[in-house]
Amino acid sequence: IRVPVIGDFRVEKDETVILELSAAKGDVSGGQVGGRRRSVLTILNDDFDQEPTIETIPAQILQEDQSLTVAFSIGDDSTPLNELVVDAFSNDLSLVVVERLELNPLTTRFSLLLRPMPNAHGEADVEVQVSDRFQTKVVSFLVSVSPINDPPEIEVPTENRVLYIEDEPPVALVPRLTINDVDNDGLIGAIVEFTEGF
């Protein structure tokens, strides 16, 4: 009995072949006609699966509130690129998240989008994993988000009015201004300047 094995570049698990024999009509071996005997044959796969590869990703620096796309190459000795499982994770989701992980169909390069959370800055580690179902390769890189000084925000309610009498200094009526600076909780005052119309 011959069991042909078709060669390919895939690394596969061991396979099982079930062999079943039955005595045919006219068999003179003494076996009962129609009697069956079953045997299990296991084909052991001696291929060696190498772990996938990932290009080393250097540390990334970006500014607060600005996204960044990072490209890197992956590969495997036996698994097509579109069958590799690729994931990426940030260890600090309050600082930066990974979005839009995708493969360029014309190259072996993946790209991922790093998006900092609003007004967040600091450092986080991002881990990239590539798996061929048998082995997993992991690389990590540092992401540094630099702070920027956002301008203060001023909210002027529509009911605020300024009374001005000729030859007299202006007097503010209902002077309610809401001033907020996301980068500084210690604001103690503001300067109001009339720029036109006076």
PyRosetta script that sets phi, psi and omega in degrees:
from pyrosetta import init, pose_from_sequence

init()
pose = pose_from_sequence("IRVPVIGDFRVEKDETVILELSAAKGDVSGGQVGGRRRSVLTILNDDFDQEPTIETIPAQILQEDQSLTVAFSIGDDSTPLNELVVDAFSNDLSLVVVERLELNPLTTRFSLLLRPMPNAHGEADVEVQVSDRFQTKVVSFLVSVSPINDPPEIEVPTENRVLYIEDEPPVALVPRLTINDVDNDGLIGAIVEFTEGF")
pose.set_psi(1, 130.7)
pose.set_omega(1, 177.9)
pose.set_phi(2, -115.2)
pose.set_psi(2, 135.4)
pose.set_omega(2, 175.7)
pose.set_phi(3, -116.7)
pose.set_psi(3, 102.5)
pose.set_omega(3, -178.6)
pose.set_phi(4, -69.5)
pose.set_psi(4, 138.6)
pose.set_omega(4, 176.5)
pose.set_phi(5, -113.8)
pose.set_psi(5, 122.9)
pose.set_omega(5, -178.4)
pose.set_phi(6, -86.4)
pose.set_psi(6, 122.3)
pose.set_omega(6, -179.3)
pose.set_phi(7, -81.2)
pose.set_psi(7, 140.3)
pose.set_omega(7, 173.6)
pose.set_phi(8, -151.5)
pose.set_psi(8, -174.9)
pose.set_omega(8, -176.8)
pose.set_phi(9, -96.3)
pose.set_psi(9, 6.2)
pose.set_omega(9, -179.1)
pose.set_phi(10, -87.0)
pose.set_psi(10, 145.2)
pose.set_omega(10, 172.7)
pose.set_phi(11, -94.3)
pose.set_psi(11, 120.9)
pose.set_omega(11, -175.2)
pose.set_phi(12, -122.9)
pose.set_psi(12, 162.2)
pose.set_omega(12, 177.7)
pose.set_phi(13, -76.5)
pose.set_psi(13, 170.2)
pose.set_omega(13, 174.5)
pose.set_phi(14, -60.2)
pose.set_psi(14, 148.1)
pose.set_omega(14, -178.3)
pose.set_phi(15, -121.3)
pose.set_psi(15, 153.0)
pose.set_omega(15, -177.7)
pose.set_phi(16, -116.3)
pose.set_psi(16, 132.0)
pose.set_omega(16, 176.1)
pose.set_phi(17, -115.9)
pose.set_psi(17, 127.5)
pose.set_omega(17, 178.1)
pose.set_phi(18, -98.7)
pose.set_psi(18, 120.2)
pose.set_omega(18, -178.5)
pose.set_phi(19, -105.6)
pose.set_psi(19, 122.9)
pose.set_omega(19, -177.6)
pose.set_phi(20, -125.6)
pose.set_psi(20, 124.6)
pose.set_omega(20, -179.8)
pose.set_phi(21, -116.0)
pose.set_psi(21, 145.3)
pose.set_omega(21, 176.7)
pose.set_phi(22, -137.5)
pose.set_psi(22, 148.6)
pose.set_omega(22, 179.2)
pose.set_phi(23, -77.7)
pose.set_psi(23, 123.4)
pose.set_omega(23, -178.8)
pose.set_phi(24, -85.5)
pose.set_psi(24, 164.5)
pose.set_omega(24, 177.5)
pose.set_phi(25, -63.3)
pose.set_psi(25, 133.9)
pose.set_omega(25, -178.7)
pose.set_phi(26, 92.6)
pose.set_psi(26, 0.5)
pose.set_omega(26, 178.8)
pose.set_phi(27, -68.1)
pose.set_psi(27, 129.4)
pose.set_omega(27, -176.7)
pose.set_phi(28, -105.5)
pose.set_psi(28, 14.5)
pose.set_omega(28, -177.6)
pose.set_phi(29, -78.5)
pose.set_psi(29, -9.8)
pose.set_omega(29, -179.6)
pose.set_phi(30, 98.3)
pose.set_psi(30, -4.5)
pose.set_omega(30, 178.4)
pose.set_phi(31, -78.2)
pose.set_psi(31, 154.6)
pose.set_omega(31, 179.8)
pose.set_phi(32, -70.5)
pose.set_psi(32, 132.0)
pose.set_omega(32, 179.6)
pose.set_phi(33, -61.1)
pose.set_psi(33, 129.8)
pose.set_omega(33, -178.4)
pose.set_phi(34, 87.2)
pose.set_psi(34, -9.3)
pose.set_omega(34, 177.9)
pose.set_phi(35, -65.6)
pose.set_psi(35, 145.8)
pose.set_omega(35, -175.2)
pose.set_phi(36, -127.1)
pose.set_psi(36, 150.9)
pose.set_omega(36, 175.1)
pose.set_phi(37, -138.3)
pose.set_psi(37, 133.7)
pose.set_omega(37, -175.3)
pose.set_phi(38, -115.8)
pose.set_psi(38, 142.8)
pose.set_omega(38, 176.8)
pose.set_phi(39, -137.3)
pose.set_psi(39, 146.0)
pose.set_omega(39, -178.6)
pose.set_phi(40, -109.2)
pose.set_psi(40, 127.7)
pose.set_omega(40, -179.9)
pose.set_phi(41, -116.5)
pose.set_psi(41, 127.2)
pose.set_omega(41, 179.0)
pose.set_phi(42, -106.4)
pose.set_psi(42, 125.6)
pose.set_omega(42, 176.8)
pose.set_phi(43, -96.3)
pose.set_psi(43, 113.9)
pose.set_omega(43, -178.4)
pose.set_phi(44, -85.8)
pose.set_psi(44, 133.5)
pose.set_omega(44, 179.4)
pose.set_phi(45, -94.6)
pose.set_psi(45, 119.6)
pose.set_omega(45, -178.5)
pose.set_phi(46, -102.4)
pose.set_psi(46, 15.2)
pose.set_omega(46, 176.6)
pose.set_phi(47, -67.1)
pose.set_psi(47, 147.8)
pose.set_omega(47, 176.5)
pose.set_phi(48, -106.6)
pose.set_psi(48, 120.2)
pose.set_omega(48, -178.5)
pose.set_phi(49, -91.6)
pose.set_psi(49, 120.4)
pose.set_omega(49, 175.2)
pose.set_phi(50, -85.6)
pose.set_psi(50, 149.8)
pose.set_omega(50, -179.8)
pose.set_phi(51, -69.9)
pose.set_psi(51, 153.4)
pose.set_omega(51, 177.4)
pose.set_phi(52, -61.0)
pose.set_psi(52, 165.6)
pose.set_omega(52, 178.6)
pose.set_phi(53, -116.2)
pose.set_psi(53, 146.6)
pose.set_omega(53, 174.4)
pose.set_phi(54, -134.3)
pose.set_psi(54, 133.5)
pose.set_omega(54, 175.4)
pose.set_phi(55, -63.2)
pose.set_psi(55, 137.8)
pose.set_omega(55, 176.8)
pose.set_phi(56, -61.6)
pose.set_psi(56, 131.4)
pose.set_omega(56, -178.5)
pose.set_phi(57, -106.0)
pose.set_psi(57, 118.9)
pose.set_omega(57, -179.7)
pose.set_phi(58, -71.2)
pose.set_psi(58, 166.8)
pose.set_omega(58, 176.3)
pose.set_phi(59, -59.2)
pose.set_psi(59, 143.1)
pose.set_omega(59, -177.1)
pose.set_phi(60, -115.4)
pose.set_psi(60, 139.3)
pose.set_omega(60, 177.6)
pose.set_phi(61, -123.3)
pose.set_psi(61, 128.4)
pose.set_omega(61, 176.8)
pose.set_phi(62, -141.8)
pose.set_psi(62, 163.6)
pose.set_omega(62, -178.1)
pose.set_phi(63, -92.2)
pose.set_psi(63, 155.3)
pose.set_omega(63, 176.3)
pose.set_phi(64, -51.0)
pose.set_psi(64, 135.8)
pose.set_omega(64, 177.0)
pose.set_phi(65, 69.0)
pose.set_psi(65, 13.2)
pose.set_omega(65, 178.1)
pose.set_phi(66, -120.4)
pose.set_psi(66, 131.3)
pose.set_omega(66, 179.4)
pose.set_phi(67, -84.4)
pose.set_psi(67, 161.8)
pose.set_omega(67, -178.4)
pose.set_phi(68, -145.3)
pose.set_psi(68, 134.2)
pose.set_omega(68, 175.6)
pose.set_phi(69, -98.4)
pose.set_psi(69, 130.9)
pose.set_omega(69, -179.5)
pose.set_phi(70, -118.1)
pose.set_psi(70, 126.7)
pose.set_omega(70, -179.9)
pose.set_phi(71, -108.7)
pose.set_psi(71, 144.9)
pose.set_omega(71, 178.9)
pose.set_phi(72, -155.1)
pose.set_psi(72, 156.7)
pose.set_omega(72, -178.8)
pose.set_phi(73, -99.9)
pose.set_psi(73, 147.7)
pose.set_omega(73, 175.3)
pose.set_phi(74, -131.7)
pose.set_psi(74, 166.3)
pose.set_omega(74, 178.0)
pose.set_phi(75, -167.5)
pose.set_psi(75, 169.6)
pose.set_omega(75, 176.6)
pose.set_phi(76, -157.7)
pose.set_psi(76, 150.6)
pose.set_omega(76, -175.6)
pose.set_phi(77, -75.7)
pose.set_psi(77, -19.6)
pose.set_omega(77, -174.0)
pose.set_phi(78, -139.6)
pose.set_psi(78, -12.5)
pose.set_omega(78, -175.7)
pose.set_phi(79, -106.9)
pose.set_psi(79, 129.2)
pose.set_omega(79, 176.9)
pose.set_phi(80, -59.1)
pose.set_psi(80, 150.1)
pose.set_omega(80, -176.1)
pose.set_phi(81, -58.4)
pose.set_psi(81, -38.4)
pose.set_omega(81, -177.1)
pose.set_phi(82, -73.6)
pose.set_psi(82, -4.6)
pose.set_omega(82, 176.7)
pose.set_phi(83, -105.5)
pose.set_psi(83, -5.7)
pose.set_omega(83, 175.4)
pose.set_phi(84, -73.4)
pose.set_psi(84, 145.1)
pose.set_omega(84, 178.6)
pose.set_phi(85, -100.5)
pose.set_psi(85, 118.6)
pose.set_omega(85, -176.5)
pose.set_phi(86, -118.7)
pose.set_psi(86, 129.7)
pose.set_omega(86, 177.3)
pose.set_phi(87, -134.6)
pose.set_psi(87, 156.1)
pose.set_omega(87, 176.6)
pose.set_phi(88, -142.7)
pose.set_psi(88, 140.7)
pose.set_omega(88, -175.4)
pose.set_phi(89, -138.4)
pose.set_psi(89, 144.4)
pose.set_omega(89, 172.2)
pose.set_phi(90, -102.3)
pose.set_psi(90, 140.2)
pose.set_omega(90, 179.6)
pose.set_phi(91, -85.4)
pose.set_psi(91, -0.7)
pose.set_omega(91, 177.4)
pose.set_phi(92, -142.2)
pose.set_psi(92, 90.2)
pose.set_omega(92, -177.1)
pose.set_phi(93, -72.4)
pose.set_psi(93, -13.2)
pose.set_omega(93, 175.8)
pose.set_phi(94, -78.9)
pose.set_psi(94, -11.8)
pose.set_omega(94, 179.5)
pose.set_phi(95, -107.0)
pose.set_psi(95, -53.9)
pose.set_omega(95, -176.1)
pose.set_phi(96, -145.3)
pose.set_psi(96, 142.3)
pose.set_omega(96, 176.7)
pose.set_phi(97, -121.5)
pose.set_psi(97, 156.3)
pose.set_omega(97, 178.7)
pose.set_phi(98, -101.3)
pose.set_psi(98, 125.7)
pose.set_omega(98, -179.9)
pose.set_phi(99, -127.4)
pose.set_psi(99, 157.8)
pose.set_omega(99, 169.8)
pose.set_phi(100, 50.1)
pose.set_psi(100, 66.1)
pose.set_omega(100, 175.4)
pose.set_phi(101, -87.4)
pose.set_psi(101, 117.5)
pose.set_omega(101, -174.3)
pose.set_phi(102, -148.2)
pose.set_psi(102, 156.9)
pose.set_omega(102, 179.8)
pose.set_phi(103, -101.6)
pose.set_psi(103, 133.2)
pose.set_omega(103, 172.7)
pose.set_phi(104, -76.7)
pose.set_psi(104, 117.0)
pose.set_omega(104, -174.5)
pose.set_phi(105, -65.9)
pose.set_psi(105, -15.0)
pose.set_omega(105, -178.0)
pose.set_phi(106, -95.2)
pose.set_psi(106, -10.1)
pose.set_omega(106, -177.9)
pose.set_phi(107, -135.9)
pose.set_psi(107, -176.3)
pose.set_omega(107, 175.3)
pose.set_phi(108, -99.0)
pose.set_psi(108, 20.5)
pose.set_omega(108, -173.8)
pose.set_phi(109, -103.6)
pose.set_psi(109, 133.5)
pose.set_omega(109, 171.0)
pose.set_phi(110, -96.3)
pose.set_psi(110, 159.1)
pose.set_omega(110, 172.1)
pose.set_phi(111, -136.5)
pose.set_psi(111, 144.8)
pose.set_omega(111, 175.8)
pose.set_phi(112, -131.5)
pose.set_psi(112, 150.3)
pose.set_omega(112, -178.5)
pose.set_phi(113, -106.5)
pose.set_psi(113, 122.7)
pose.set_omega(113, 175.5)
pose.set_phi(114, -96.1)
pose.set_psi(114, 125.9)
pose.set_omega(114, -179.8)
pose.set_phi(115, -126.8)
pose.set_psi(115, 113.4)
pose.set_omega(115, 175.8)
pose.set_phi(116, -69.6)
pose.set_psi(116, 150.6)
pose.set_omega(116, 173.8)
pose.set_phi(117, -71.8)
pose.set_psi(117, 154.3)
pose.set_omega(117, -175.7)
pose.set_phi(118, -56.5)
pose.set_psi(118, 130.8)
pose.set_omega(118, 175.5)
pose.set_phi(119, 60.2)
pose.set_psi(119, 19.1)
pose.set_omega(119, 180.0)
pose.set_phi(120, -98.3)
pose.set_psi(120, 145.2)
pose.set_omega(120, 175.0)
pose.set_phi(121, -147.6)
pose.set_psi(121, 157.9)
pose.set_omega(121, -176.2)
pose.set_phi(122, 142.2)
pose.set_psi(122, -154.5)
pose.set_omega(122, -177.9)
pose.set_phi(123, -129.2)
pose.set_psi(123, 146.1)
pose.set_omega(123, 177.3)
pose.set_phi(124, -146.2)
pose.set_psi(124, 153.7)
pose.set_omega(124, 173.6)
pose.set_phi(125, -99.2)
pose.set_psi(125, 134.2)
pose.set_omega(125, 175.2)
pose.set_phi(126, -112.7)
pose.set_psi(126, 129.2)
pose.set_omega(126, -178.6)
pose.set_phi(127, -110.1)
pose.set_psi(127, 132.3)
pose.set_omega(127, 177.9)
pose.set_phi(128, -115.2)
pose.set_psi(128, 130.8)
pose.set_omega(128, -179.6)
pose.set_phi(129, -120.0)
pose.set_psi(129, 138.2)
pose.set_omega(129, 173.9)
pose.set_phi(130, -128.6)
pose.set_psi(130, 127.6)
pose.set_omega(130, -177.4)
pose.set_phi(131, -127.6)
pose.set_psi(131, 140.8)
pose.set_omega(131, 174.5)
pose.set_phi(132, -107.7)
pose.set_psi(132, 20.2)
pose.set_omega(132, -178.9)
pose.set_phi(133, 84.0)
pose.set_psi(133, -18.9)
pose.set_omega(133, 179.0)
pose.set_phi(134, -110.3)
pose.set_psi(134, -42.4)
pose.set_omega(134, -179.1)
pose.set_phi(135, -132.7)
pose.set_psi(135, 156.1)
pose.set_omega(135, -178.4)
pose.set_phi(136, -128.8)
pose.set_psi(136, 133.4)
pose.set_omega(136, 176.2)
pose.set_phi(137, -108.8)
pose.set_psi(137, 135.6)
pose.set_omega(137, -177.2)
pose.set_phi(138, -127.8)
pose.set_psi(138, 133.0)
pose.set_omega(138, 170.0)
pose.set_phi(139, -130.8)
pose.set_psi(139, 154.8)
pose.set_omega(139, 177.4)
pose.set_phi(140, -135.9)
pose.set_psi(140, 156.3)
pose.set_omega(140, 178.1)
pose.set_phi(141, -147.0)
pose.set_psi(141, 156.4)
pose.set_omega(141, -176.7)
pose.set_phi(142, -90.2)
pose.set_psi(142, 136.4)
pose.set_omega(142, 175.1)
pose.set_phi(143, -116.6)
pose.set_psi(143, 122.3)
pose.set_omega(143, 177.9)
pose.set_phi(144, -110.9)
pose.set_psi(144, 124.3)
pose.set_omega(144, 178.3)
pose.set_phi(145, -107.0)
pose.set_psi(145, 114.7)
pose.set_omega(145, -177.3)
pose.set_phi(146, -83.7)
pose.set_psi(146, 139.1)
pose.set_omega(146, 178.9)
pose.set_phi(147, -74.9)
pose.set_psi(147, 152.6)
pose.set_omega(147, 170.9)
pose.set_phi(148, -127.6)
pose.set_psi(148, 152.6)
pose.set_omega(148, -178.2)
pose.set_phi(149, -88.8)
pose.set_psi(149, 102.7)
pose.set_omega(149, 179.6)
pose.set_phi(150, -75.4)
pose.set_psi(150, 143.8)
pose.set_omega(150, 177.7)
pose.set_phi(151, -68.1)
pose.set_psi(151, 148.2)
pose.set_omega(151, 176.5)
pose.set_phi(152, -62.3)
pose.set_psi(152, 157.2)
pose.set_omega(152, 177.6)
pose.set_phi(153, -110.9)
pose.set_psi(153, 135.5)
pose.set_omega(153, -179.4)
pose.set_phi(154, -122.0)
pose.set_psi(154, 127.5)
pose.set_omega(154, 177.5)
pose.set_phi(155, -115.1)
pose.set_psi(155, 122.4)
pose.set_omega(155, -179.5)
pose.set_phi(156, -112.7)
pose.set_psi(156, 112.2)
pose.set_omega(156, 178.8)
pose.set_phi(157, -61.5)
pose.set_psi(157, 148.5)
pose.set_omega(157, -176.3)
pose.set_phi(158, -66.9)
pose.set_psi(158, -20.8)
pose.set_omega(158, -178.3)
pose.set_phi(159, -81.5)
pose.set_psi(159, -6.3)
pose.set_omega(159, 178.1)
pose.set_phi(160, -68.5)
pose.set_psi(160, 134.5)
pose.set_omega(160, 179.4)
pose.set_phi(161, -135.4)
pose.set_psi(161, 155.0)
pose.set_omega(161, 173.8)
pose.set_phi(162, -120.9)
pose.set_psi(162, 122.1)
pose.set_omega(162, 177.9)
pose.set_phi(163, -89.8)
pose.set_psi(163, 126.1)
pose.set_omega(163, -179.6)
pose.set_phi(164, -127.7)
pose.set_psi(164, 123.1)
pose.set_omega(164, 176.9)
pose.set_phi(165, -111.0)
pose.set_psi(165, 133.2)
pose.set_omega(165, -176.5)
pose.set_phi(166, -53.9)
pose.set_psi(166, 136.0)
pose.set_omega(166, 179.2)
pose.set_phi(167, 69.0)
pose.set_psi(167, 9.1)
pose.set_omega(167, 175.7)
pose.set_phi(168, -125.1)
pose.set_psi(168, 152.8)
pose.set_omega(168, 178.7)
pose.set_phi(169, -65.9)
pose.set_psi(169, 150.9)
pose.set_omega(169, 179.2)
pose.set_phi(170, -69.3)
pose.set_psi(170, 147.6)
pose.set_omega(170, 177.4)
pose.set_phi(171, -122.3)
pose.set_psi(171, 126.9)
pose.set_omega(171, -179.6)
pose.set_phi(172, -81.2)
pose.set_psi(172, 132.4)
pose.set_omega(172, 174.7)
pose.set_phi(173, -108.9)
pose.set_psi(173, 134.0)
pose.set_omega(173, -177.4)
pose.set_phi(174, 50.7)
pose.set_psi(174, 60.7)
pose.set_omega(174, -174.5)
pose.set_phi(175, -79.3)
pose.set_psi(175, 75.7)
pose.set_omega(175, 179.1)
pose.set_phi(176, -109.1)
pose.set_psi(176, 103.9)
pose.set_omega(176, 174.8)
pose.set_phi(177, -114.5)
pose.set_psi(177, 133.9)
pose.set_omega(177, 175.6)
pose.set_phi(178, -101.9)
pose.set_psi(178, 116.6)
pose.set_omega(178, -177.6)
pose.set_phi(179, -116.4)
pose.set_psi(179, 129.3)
pose.set_omega(179, -177.7)
pose.set_phi(180, -137.7)
pose.set_psi(180, 135.7)
pose.set_omega(180, 175.2)
pose.set_phi(181, -129.9)
pose.set_psi(181, 112.5)
pose.set_omega(181, -175.9)
pose.set_phi(182, -64.4)
pose.set_psi(182, -22.6)
pose.set_omega(182, -178.8)
pose.set_phi(183, -93.9)
pose.set_psi(183, -5.1)
pose.set_omega(183, -174.7)
pose.set_phi(184, -149.6)
pose.set_psi(184, 114.3)
pose.set_omega(184, 178.5)
pose.set_phi(185, -88.0)
pose.set_psi(185, -2.4)
pose.set_omega(185, -173.1)
pose.set_phi(186, -104.9)
pose.set_psi(186, 30.6)
pose.set_omega(186, 178.1)
pose.set_phi(187, -63.9)
pose.set_psi(187, 132.7)
pose.set_omega(187, -178.7)
pose.set_phi(188, -118.2)
pose.set_psi(188, -5.4)
pose.set_omega(188, -179.9)
pose.set_phi(189, -179.2)
pose.set_psi(189, 177.0)
pose.set_omega(189, -179.9)
pose.set_phi(190, -151.1)
pose.set_psi(190, 157.0)
pose.set_omega(190, 176.5)
pose.set_phi(191, -108.8)
pose.set_psi(191, 125.0)
pose.set_omega(191, 177.7)
pose.set_phi(192, -101.1)
pose.set_psi(192, 125.8)
pose.set_omega(192, -178.0)
pose.set_phi(193, -124.4)
pose.set_psi(193, 127.9)
pose.set_omega(193, 175.5)
pose.set_phi(194, -82.2)
pose.set_psi(194, 122.0)
pose.set_omega(194, -172.9)
pose.set_phi(195, -103.5)
pose.set_psi(195, -18.7)
pose.set_omega(195, -179.7)
pose.set_phi(196, -161.0)
pose.set_psi(196, 162.3)
pose.set_omega(196, 176.0)
pose.set_phi(197, 83.6)
pose.set_psi(197, 7.5)
pose.set_omega(197, -179.7)
pose.set_phi(198, -129.0)
pose.dump_pdb("model.pdb")
